[in-house]
Amino acid sequence: MIVRTLALLALALLGASANAGAQEASPVPSPTASPLTFSGYVRSYYFTRQNATNNPGVQFDYSTKKCVGPGPCENQASFSTGVSLHADYALGDGWSIGGSYLYAQPFSGPCSPASAHGKGDPCVSQQPPNTNPDDTLPGFMLSTFPEAYLAYTKSDFSAKLGDQLFESPWAPGSDSRIKPAAYQGAVLSYKMRGWTFDAAEMLQFQDRTSNTFQSSTLLTSHAAGNSGLPDDIYVPGGGSITTPGFLYAHAGYGPDGQPYAIDAYYYGVSDIATIWWFDGKYAFSQRGWKPFVALQGGTEYNMGSSAIGKIDSSVAGFRIGATPARGITIDASYDSIPWRTDTVTLQAPITCNNATHQIAAGSKVYPGRTFPYFLPSDAGQCVTNPNGTSTIYYGGWASPYTDNYSTDPFFTTQITQGMADRRSPGTSWRISGTYVTDDKRLIFIVGDAWFNYGNALVGQNTNEWTLDGTYRFGRVRGSHYKGFSFRYRYAQRAQTNTACGTPSSTCPPGLTSGTSFLGGVPLFKYNRAQLEYDF
């Protein structure tokens, strides 16, 4: 219904613009210009992921997303190459049609999505090291059409209907693997004297490891290489939950030549959450060190059928930075999400384990029993009180279209993880430095971030430092680079209280040495090498 309304609105605006003589006419191609244009890329990745542990005899269990014994913690490695082809045809008078096709094939052995994590699979039994495919890449073939659209652009108005790439803070393209995520729906955009207005309705989503569009999200499905549905949410048959897209609206103000810009966003993610998001930036001077400050904040709460439980979250953050030397930018960032608590009476057989402060519920523990809260990952969730009630700790930010992607807009998000990926409240700091050569052929970024997910129940600290370098072999002309480029990213993440240590006397009551505590791995190392040719 709303897609049809948007389409009718677009047609009405088109008619109005055609009848208004003062409107600027759309550019007319010269007689020698071809209405058909092509672009694309060939992208090759080699990924390695090391899940290290300080508890011998512990391995990573993919069903529970935790390290358990016995056996070594499994590592991952994948090598894959993809080709993306895009075509756009100008129909005239501002109208165009376009589409893209992507094909990717891994070169790391006979792995498939269905068997990659099964016992006896050749990818699991490789020695040494004991590796699985990295399904975030993914470690299996892709063959898909992420784009097929009808578009209109005239003066300051534009519209697009169909399968498309879409960019916004909480529904981005997340183009950090073989292919970006894509969306199916309609978008309208209008610009006027420094103002930008956007509206959209997206009905389906194609994640970066999928070949098809689906009526679900990263939090209501089991996308390959992703955390998926929260463990405490039960779905009969272990399938996905249908969540029919989202509504989106954006208003931004940033006049040309002015040192400031502000934006406000609304997302209505069907049956999951309502999101209000704000950000702004102010540059104090364009001389000397060129200092700047940026702010961000928002609120989120569950809506509709609340498919992943109760959500009640808010965030505030800031970033300050400067350019102390030519081509060098340094900045420091901070984000904070307060913890929420509710006191409830748990219904048997759902329980709170006071030794690990984890809720026991959902499809993996008690089939058919859902605990309707959006709970933090690898952090304290609950405590049983002397009167028999339980206090629940929650309040993390639910991100249906970036969960586990590390592509959300939080200032402190790093290469492998951020606060939205942990689904946890807390505080975080990040410092970073960027160097860009005058010709923009070399870009180098270094970052270090600290995350405190501890609460009144138990402490939990995470640290991640990263290196990210890109070199373009040819000159950079215009906004779209054409030619070869090489990018290498390294990340190292350390996490406390993942498992009970040695000796066992240091363990909480009820736990023995080597037992999983809050979950996760104490040390994680990531290498990502990317060779790409753009045309």
C-alpha positions as CSV (number, residue, x, y, z in Angstrom):
1,M,0.0,0.0,0.0
2,I,2.7,2.5,1.0
3,V,4.9,1.6,-2.0
4,R,1.9,2.3,-4.3
5,T,1.4,5.6,-2.5
6,L,5.0,6.5,-3.0
7,A,4.8,5.6,-6.6
8,L,1.7,7.8,-7.1
9,L,3.3,10.6,-5.3
10,A,6.3,10.4,-7.5
11,L,4.1,10.5,-10.6
12,A,2.3,13.5,-9.2
13,L,5.5,15.3,-8.6
14,L,6.7,14.4,-12.1
15,G,3.6,15.9,-13.6
16,A,3.9,19.0,-11.5
17,S,7.5,19.5,-12.6
18,A,6.7,19.0,-16.2
19,N,4.0,21.7,-16.0
20,A,6.2,24.2,-14.1
21,G,8.1,26.2,-16.7
22,A,10.6,27.4,-14.1
23,Q,11.8,23.9,-13.4
24,E,15.3,23.1,-14.7
25,A,15.3,20.6,-17.5
26,S,17.1,17.3,-17.1
27,P,20.4,17.0,-19.0
28,V,20.0,15.7,-22.6
29,P,22.7,13.3,-23.8
30,S,24.7,14.6,-26.7
31,P,24.1,12.8,-30.0
32,T,27.3,10.9,-29.7
33,A,26.8,9.8,-26.1
34,S,25.5,6.3,-25.5
35,P,22.5,5.9,-23.3
36,L,23.9,2.6,-22.0
37,T,26.6,2.7,-19.4
38,F,28.5,-0.1,-17.7
39,S,30.5,-0.4,-14.5
40,G,31.5,-3.0,-12.0
41,Y,34.4,-4.7,-10.2
42,V,36.3,-7.9,-9.7
43,R,37.1,-8.4,-6.0
44,S,39.2,-11.1,-4.5
45,Y,39.4,-11.8,-0.7
46,Y,41.5,-13.9,1.5
47,F,40.3,-14.0,5.1
48,T,41.7,-15.7,8.2
49,R,40.1,-15.7,11.6
50,Q,41.9,-17.1,14.7
51,N,39.7,-18.0,17.7
52,A,42.4,-18.3,20.4
53,T,41.7,-19.5,23.9
54,N,43.6,-19.5,27.2
55,N,41.7,-22.6,28.3
56,P,43.1,-25.8,26.8
57,G,40.5,-28.3,25.6
58,V,38.0,-25.6,24.6
59,Q,36.5,-25.2,21.1
60,F,34.0,-22.9,19.5
61,D,30.4,-24.4,19.4
62,Y,28.5,-22.9,16.4
63,S,25.1,-23.9,17.8
64,T,25.5,-21.8,20.9
65,K,28.1,-19.3,19.6
66,K,30.3,-20.1,22.6
67,C,33.6,-21.9,23.3
68,V,33.1,-25.3,25.0
69,G,35.3,-28.4,25.5
70,P,36.8,-30.7,24.6
71,G,39.0,-30.0,21.5
72,P,40.8,-27.0,20.0
73,C,38.9,-23.8,19.3
74,E,38.2,-23.9,15.5
75,N,39.7,-21.2,13.2
76,Q,38.5,-20.1,9.9
77,A,40.0,-19.3,6.5
78,S,38.4,-18.5,3.1
79,F,39.6,-17.4,-0.3
80,S,36.9,-16.1,-2.7
81,T,36.7,-14.0,-5.9
82,G,33.6,-12.2,-7.1
83,V,32.6,-10.3,-10.2
84,S,29.9,-7.6,-10.2
85,L,28.5,-6.2,-13.4
86,H,26.2,-3.1,-13.4
87,A,24.3,-1.6,-16.4
88,D,22.2,1.5,-16.6
89,Y,20.1,2.6,-19.6
90,A,18.9,6.2,-20.0
91,L,15.3,6.2,-21.4
92,G,15.2,10.0,-21.7
93,D,13.5,12.9,-19.9
94,G,15.1,11.8,-16.6
95,W,14.0,8.2,-16.7
96,S,16.4,5.2,-16.6
97,I,16.5,1.5,-15.8
98,G,19.3,-0.4,-14.3
99,G,20.5,-3.6,-12.7
100,S,23.4,-5.6,-11.6
101,Y,24.5,-9.2,-11.4
102,L,27.1,-10.7,-9.0
103,Y,28.9,-14.1,-9.2
104,A,31.4,-15.3,-6.6
105,Q,33.2,-18.6,-6.1
106,P,35.4,-19.7,-3.1
107,F,38.7,-21.5,-3.7
108,S,39.1,-23.0,-0.3
109,G,37.8,-26.6,-0.8
110,P,34.5,-28.5,-1.1
111,C,32.5,-26.6,1.5
112,S,28.8,-25.8,1.4
113,P,26.5,-23.8,3.6
114,A,24.7,-26.9,4.8
115,S,27.8,-29.0,5.7
116,A,30.5,-26.5,6.5
117,H,30.1,-27.0,10.3
118,G,29.2,-30.6,10.3
119,K,31.3,-33.4,11.8
120,G,33.5,-35.1,9.2
121,D,33.3,-32.3,6.7
122,P,36.6,-31.9,4.9
123,C,36.8,-28.2,5.8
124,V,36.6,-29.1,9.5
125,S,39.1,-32.0,9.4
126,Q,42.0,-30.0,7.8
127,Q,45.2,-30.3,9.9
128,P,46.9,-27.9,10.7
129,P,45.3,-25.6,11.4
130,N,41.8,-26.8,12.2
131,T,39.8,-24.4,9.9
132,N,36.3,-23.8,8.8
133,P,35.2,-21.6,5.9
134,D,34.5,-18.0,6.8
135,D,30.9,-17.7,5.9
136,T,30.8,-14.0,6.4
137,L,32.7,-13.8,3.1
138,P,30.9,-16.2,2.4
139,G,32.7,-19.5,2.0
140,F,30.3,-20.7,-0.7
141,M,29.1,-19.7,-4.2
142,L,27.0,-16.6,-4.8
143,S,24.9,-15.9,-7.9
144,T,22.4,-13.1,-7.6
145,F,20.8,-10.0,-9.0
146,P,21.0,-7.4,-6.2
147,E,19.7,-4.6,-8.4
148,A,16.8,-4.3,-10.9
149,Y,15.2,-0.9,-10.8
150,L,13.3,2.0,-12.5
151,A,14.7,5.4,-11.6
152,Y,13.8,9.1,-12.3
153,T,15.9,12.2,-11.8
154,K,15.0,15.7,-12.7
155,S,16.3,18.9,-11.1
156,D,16.5,18.3,-7.4
157,F,14.0,15.4,-7.3
158,S,14.8,11.7,-7.6
159,A,13.0,8.4,-7.2
160,K,13.9,4.8,-7.5
161,L,11.6,1.7,-7.4
162,G,12.7,-1.9,-7.3
163,D,15.7,-3.9,-6.1
164,Q,18.5,-1.4,-5.2
165,L,21.5,-0.5,-3.2
166,F,20.5,1.8,-0.3
167,E,22.5,3.9,2.1
168,S,21.4,5.2,5.5
169,P,22.9,5.0,9.0
170,W,20.9,2.0,10.2
171,A,20.1,0.4,6.9
172,P,23.4,0.7,5.0
173,G,24.9,-1.3,2.0
174,S,27.5,-2.8,4.4
175,D,29.9,-3.3,1.4
176,S,32.8,-4.9,3.4
177,R,32.8,-8.3,1.8
178,I,32.2,-9.8,-1.7
179,K,28.9,-7.9,-2.2
180,P,26.9,-5.2,-0.5
181,A,23.5,-5.8,1.1
182,A,20.5,-4.7,-1.0
183,Y,16.9,-3.7,-0.4
184,Q,13.7,-4.0,-2.3
185,G,11.3,-1.1,-2.3
186,A,10.8,2.6,-3.2
187,V,12.8,5.7,-2.4
188,L,12.0,9.4,-2.9
189,S,14.5,12.3,-2.4
190,Y,14.3,16.0,-2.8
191,K,16.9,18.8,-2.2
192,M,16.1,22.5,-1.7
193,R,18.4,25.3,-0.5
194,G,20.6,23.3,1.8
195,W,17.8,20.9,2.9
196,T,17.6,17.2,2.0
197,F,14.4,15.2,2.4
198,D,14.2,11.4,1.9
199,A,11.4,8.9,2.3
200,A,11.4,5.2,1.6
201,E,9.6,1.9,2.2
202,M,11.6,-1.3,1.9
203,L,9.8,-4.5,1.8
204,Q,12.6,-7.1,1.5
205,F,16.3,-7.5,2.3
206,Q,19.1,-9.4,0.7
207,D,22.0,-9.7,3.2
208,R,25.6,-9.8,2.0
209,T,25.8,-13.7,2.0
210,S,22.4,-14.4,0.4
211,N,21.3,-14.9,-3.2
212,T,17.7,-14.0,-2.6
213,F,15.6,-11.2,-1.2
214,Q,13.7,-12.2,2.0
215,S,11.0,-10.7,4.3
216,S,13.3,-10.9,7.3
217,T,16.3,-9.1,8.9
218,L,19.7,-10.1,10.4
219,L,17.9,-10.3,13.8
220,T,15.0,-12.4,12.7
221,S,16.8,-14.9,10.4
222,H,19.8,-17.2,10.3
223,A,22.0,-15.5,7.7
224,A,25.2,-17.3,6.9
225,G,28.1,-16.1,9.0
226,N,25.9,-14.1,11.3
227,S,24.8,-14.4,15.0
228,G,21.1,-14.6,13.9
229,L,18.1,-14.8,16.1
230,P,18.7,-14.3,19.8
231,D,19.1,-17.5,21.7
232,D,16.2,-16.8,24.0
233,I,13.7,-16.4,21.1
234,Y,12.0,-19.7,20.1
235,V,10.8,-20.3,16.5
236,P,9.1,-23.6,15.7
237,G,11.3,-25.6,13.3
238,G,14.2,-23.3,13.9
239,G,13.2,-21.0,11.0
240,S,13.1,-17.3,10.5
241,I,10.5,-14.8,11.6
242,T,8.7,-12.8,8.8
243,T,9.3,-9.1,9.3
244,P,8.0,-7.1,6.3
245,G,10.6,-4.4,6.0
246,F,10.7,-0.8,7.3
247,L,9.6,2.7,6.7
248,Y,12.2,5.4,6.6
249,A,12.3,9.2,6.7
250,H,15.2,11.6,6.8
251,A,15.6,15.4,7.0
252,G,19.0,17.0,6.8
253,Y,20.3,20.6,6.7
254,G,23.8,21.5,5.5
255,P,24.1,24.6,3.3
256,D,27.1,24.7,0.9
257,G,30.0,26.6,2.3
258,Q,28.8,26.4,5.9
259,P,30.8,24.7,8.7
260,Y,27.9,22.6,10.1
261,A,25.4,19.9,9.1
262,I,22.6,18.2,11.0
263,D,20.4,15.2,10.3
264,A,17.4,13.5,11.8
265,Y,16.2,10.0,10.9
266,Y,13.2,7.8,11.6
267,Y,13.0,4.0,11.1
268,G,9.8,1.9,11.6
269,V,11.1,-1.6,11.4
270,S,8.0,-3.8,11.2
271,D,7.4,-5.9,14.3
272,I,10.9,-5.2,15.7
273,A,11.6,-1.6,16.6
274,T,11.1,2.2,16.2
275,I,14.3,4.1,15.8
276,W,14.8,7.9,16.1
277,W,18.4,8.9,15.2
278,F,20.2,12.3,15.2
279,D,23.7,13.4,14.2
280,G,25.5,16.7,13.6
281,K,28.9,18.0,12.9
282,Y,30.6,21.4,13.3
283,A,34.0,22.5,11.9
284,F,35.5,25.3,14.0
285,S,38.0,26.5,11.3
286,Q,39.4,25.6,7.9
287,R,42.8,26.9,8.9
288,G,45.5,25.5,11.1
289,W,44.6,22.2,12.8
290,K,41.0,22.4,11.5
291,P,39.3,21.2,14.7
292,F,35.8,19.7,14.5
293,V,33.2,18.1,16.8
294,A,30.5,15.6,15.9
295,L,27.5,14.5,18.0
296,Q,25.1,11.5,17.7
297,G,22.2,10.1,19.7
298,G,19.0,8.2,19.5
299,T,16.3,6.2,21.1
300,E,14.9,2.8,20.2
301,Y,11.9,0.7,21.5
302,N,10.0,-2.4,20.4
303,M,7.0,-2.1,18.2
304,G,4.3,-4.3,16.6
305,S,4.6,-8.0,17.6
306,S,8.0,-7.3,19.2
307,A,9.5,-10.3,17.4
308,I,12.8,-10.2,19.3
309,G,11.4,-9.1,22.6
310,K,11.4,-6.0,24.7
311,I,13.7,-3.2,23.4
312,D,14.3,-0.1,25.4
313,S,17.6,1.7,24.4
314,S,19.1,5.1,24.1
315,V,22.6,6.2,23.1
316,A,24.6,9.4,23.2
317,G,28.0,10.0,21.7
318,F,30.6,12.5,20.6
319,R,33.7,12.8,18.4
320,I,36.4,15.4,18.5
321,G,39.2,15.7,16.0
322,A,41.7,17.8,14.2
323,T,44.3,17.8,11.3
324,P,47.7,18.5,12.9
325,A,49.6,18.0,9.7
326,R,48.8,17.8,6.0
327,G,47.0,14.6,5.2
328,I,46.8,13.5,8.9
329,T,43.6,13.4,10.9
330,I,43.3,12.3,14.5
331,D,40.1,11.9,16.6
332,A,38.7,10.6,19.8
333,S,35.2,9.2,20.2
334,Y,32.8,8.1,23.0
335,D,29.5,6.3,23.0
336,S,27.3,5.4,26.0
337,I,24.2,3.2,26.3
338,P,22.7,3.0,29.8
339,W,21.6,-0.3,31.3
340,R,17.9,-1.0,31.9
341,T,16.6,-3.4,34.6
342,D,13.2,-5.1,35.1
343,T,12.2,-7.3,38.0
344,V,10.1,-10.2,36.9
345,T,8.9,-13.7,38.0
346,L,10.3,-16.3,35.6
347,Q,7.9,-19.0,34.4
348,A,9.3,-22.5,34.7
349,P,11.2,-24.0,33.1
350,I,12.9,-20.7,32.2
351,T,15.5,-19.9,34.9
352,C,18.4,-17.6,35.7
353,N,21.7,-19.2,36.4
354,N,23.2,-17.2,39.2
355,A,26.7,-18.7,38.6
356,T,26.9,-17.3,35.0
357,H,24.2,-14.7,35.2
358,Q,22.6,-16.0,32.0
359,I,19.0,-16.7,31.1
360,A,18.2,-20.3,30.2
361,A,15.5,-20.1,27.6
362,G,14.8,-20.3,23.9
363,S,15.1,-22.9,21.2
364,K,18.5,-24.3,22.3
365,V,17.6,-24.9,25.9
366,Y,13.8,-25.2,26.4
367,P,12.1,-25.6,23.0
368,G,8.8,-23.7,22.9
369,R,9.9,-21.3,25.7
370,T,10.7,-17.7,24.6
371,F,12.0,-15.1,27.0
372,P,10.7,-11.8,25.4
373,Y,13.7,-9.5,26.1
374,F,16.5,-8.3,23.8
375,L,19.4,-9.5,25.9
376,P,23.1,-8.6,25.8
377,S,25.6,-11.1,24.3
378,D,28.6,-12.2,26.5
379,A,27.5,-10.0,29.4
380,G,25.5,-10.4,32.6
381,Q,21.8,-10.9,31.9
382,C,20.1,-11.7,35.2
383,V,20.2,-12.4,38.9
384,T,17.8,-14.4,41.1
385,N,16.7,-12.4,44.1
386,P,16.1,-13.9,47.6
387,N,12.3,-13.5,47.3
388,G,12.2,-15.7,44.1
389,T,12.0,-12.9,41.6
390,S,14.7,-12.2,39.0
391,T,16.2,-8.9,37.9
392,I,16.8,-8.7,34.2
393,Y,19.6,-6.5,32.7
394,Y,19.1,-5.3,29.2
395,G,18.9,-2.1,27.1
396,G,21.2,-2.9,24.2
397,W,20.7,-1.3,20.7
398,A,19.0,-3.7,18.3
399,S,20.3,-3.2,14.7
400,P,18.2,-5.4,12.3
401,Y,20.3,-4.5,9.2
402,T,23.8,-4.3,10.6
403,D,23.9,-6.8,13.4
404,N,27.3,-8.6,13.4
405,Y,28.4,-6.6,10.4
406,S,30.4,-3.8,12.2
407,T,28.9,-1.3,9.8
408,D,26.7,0.7,12.1
409,P,27.1,4.5,12.6
410,F,28.3,4.3,16.2
411,F,31.5,6.4,16.5
412,T,33.4,3.7,18.4
413,T,32.6,0.7,16.1
414,Q,35.8,-1.1,15.0
415,I,36.5,-3.5,12.1
416,T,35.2,-6.7,13.8
417,Q,32.8,-5.5,16.4
418,G,30.9,-2.6,18.1
419,M,28.3,-2.0,20.7
420,A,25.4,-2.8,18.4
421,D,27.0,-6.2,17.4
422,R,27.3,-7.1,21.1
423,R,23.6,-6.1,21.7
424,S,24.8,-4.8,25.0
425,P,24.6,-1.5,26.9
426,G,27.8,0.0,28.3
427,T,30.4,2.6,27.4
428,S,33.1,2.8,24.8
429,W,36.0,4.9,23.8
430,R,38.0,5.0,20.5
431,I,41.0,6.9,19.3
432,S,42.1,6.8,15.7
433,G,44.4,8.3,13.1
434,T,44.1,8.6,9.4
435,Y,46.7,9.4,6.8
436,V,45.8,10.2,3.2
437,T,48.3,11.2,0.5
438,D,47.7,14.3,-1.6
439,D,46.9,12.1,-4.6
440,K,44.5,9.9,-2.5
441,R,46.3,6.8,-3.7
442,L,47.4,5.7,-0.2
443,I,45.0,5.7,2.8
444,F,46.1,4.3,6.2
445,I,44.0,4.1,9.3
446,V,44.9,2.9,12.8
447,G,42.4,2.6,15.6
448,D,42.1,1.4,19.2
449,A,38.9,1.0,21.1
450,W,37.8,0.0,24.7
451,F,34.4,-1.4,25.5
452,N,33.0,-1.8,29.0
453,Y,30.0,-4.1,29.1
454,G,30.1,-4.7,32.8
455,N,27.1,-4.2,35.1
456,A,26.2,-4.7,38.7
457,L,26.3,-8.5,38.1
458,V,29.7,-9.1,36.5
459,G,32.5,-7.2,34.8
460,Q,33.2,-7.5,31.0
461,N,35.8,-5.6,29.1
462,T,36.7,-5.8,25.5
463,N,39.6,-4.1,23.6
464,E,40.2,-4.0,19.8
465,W,43.0,-2.4,17.9
466,T,43.0,-2.3,14.1
467,L,45.2,-1.5,11.1
468,D,43.6,-0.6,7.7
469,G,45.6,0.3,4.6
470,T,44.5,0.9,1.0
471,Y,46.8,1.5,-2.0
472,R,45.5,2.5,-5.4
473,F,47.8,1.6,-8.2
474,G,46.4,4.3,-10.6
475,R,45.6,7.9,-10.4
476,V,42.3,8.9,-8.7
477,R,40.1,10.9,-11.1
478,G,36.6,11.9,-9.9
479,S,34.5,10.2,-7.3
480,H,34.5,6.7,-8.9
481,Y,38.0,5.2,-8.9
482,K,38.9,3.0,-11.9
483,G,41.8,0.6,-11.8
484,F,43.5,-1.8,-9.3
485,S,43.6,-1.4,-5.6
486,F,44.9,-3.4,-2.7
487,R,43.5,-3.2,0.9
488,Y,44.8,-5.0,4.0
489,R,43.0,-5.0,7.3
490,Y,44.2,-6.5,10.6
491,A,42.2,-6.6,13.9
492,Q,43.0,-8.0,17.3
493,R,40.3,-8.3,19.9
494,A,40.6,-9.3,23.6
495,Q,37.7,-10.1,25.9
496,T,37.5,-10.8,29.6
497,N,35.4,-13.3,31.6
498,T,34.7,-15.6,28.5
499,A,35.3,-18.7,30.6
500,C,36.2,-19.7,34.1
501,G,39.9,-19.7,34.6
502,T,42.5,-21.7,36.5
503,P,42.6,-22.5,39.4
504,S,39.0,-23.4,39.9
505,S,39.0,-21.5,43.2
506,T,38.8,-18.3,41.2
507,C,35.6,-19.5,39.5
508,P,32.2,-18.2,40.6
509,P,30.2,-20.7,42.8
510,G,28.8,-23.6,40.7
511,L,31.5,-23.4,38.0
512,T,34.7,-25.4,37.4
513,S,37.9,-24.5,35.6
514,G,37.4,-24.3,31.8
515,T,33.6,-23.9,32.0
516,S,32.0,-21.3,29.7
517,F,31.2,-18.2,31.7
518,L,29.9,-15.2,29.7
519,G,30.8,-16.8,26.4
520,G,32.9,-15.6,23.5
521,V,36.7,-16.1,23.0
522,P,39.4,-14.3,25.0
523,L,41.5,-13.5,21.9
524,F,40.4,-13.1,18.3
525,K,42.7,-12.1,15.4
526,Y,41.5,-11.2,11.9
527,N,43.4,-10.8,8.6
528,R,41.5,-9.5,5.6
529,A,43.4,-9.1,2.3
530,Q,41.4,-7.6,-0.7
531,L,42.6,-7.1,-4.3
532,E,40.1,-5.3,-6.5
533,Y,39.8,-3.9,-10.0
534,D,37.1,-1.3,-10.6
535,F,35.8,-0.2,-14.0
